[in-house]
């Protein structure tokens, strides 16, 4: 009888590639961020009915302003994706152009949001006025802070692309930034639908 072969122990292939580690770690960060936003959405849902005799969603929402904001942010998703395509093809001048377009659209979005907040404060609709306004400023403002962080990150990426070119680690960082920016757009779609559209008809 022939001897039964002893199974060989698999040899350790070493640590995973940096691309895998970076993607895995950044997805963990995004999941945590999504959980945080989910908590803010839940808080807004609880506070939305507490108006204390003050204005409600239909009284403060300016849909034309928000529509332009939404158009800017969704268009920035396209320009961000185009930057990624150009980076993969190592066409760094086009990468910079599309990153710049993404940043400009993000700045316009923020300017419109600051304008909205300024108008509300001028009318006395401050976070201290009611539970609804506290929830509104908390949720919309948190997203705005994330957009600010994204624009600052975008600026550092443009500097790295200009100085380092299509290095592997620059490509990894660009991929992480693009995931972050697309996640912000997804959150805004939920925010636009629940806070603005639903709020304007209730």
ABEGO torsion letter per residue (X at the ends): XBBBBBBBBBBBAEBBBAAAAAAAAAAAAAAAAAAAAAAAAAAAAAAAABAGGBBBAAAABBAAAAAAAAAAAAAAAAAAAAAAAAAAAGBAAAAAAAAAAAAAAAAAAAAAAAAAAAAAAAAGBBAAABAAAAAAAAAAAAAAAAAAAAAAAAAAAAAAAAAAEABAAAAAAAAAAAAAAAAAAAAAAAAAAAAAAAAAAX
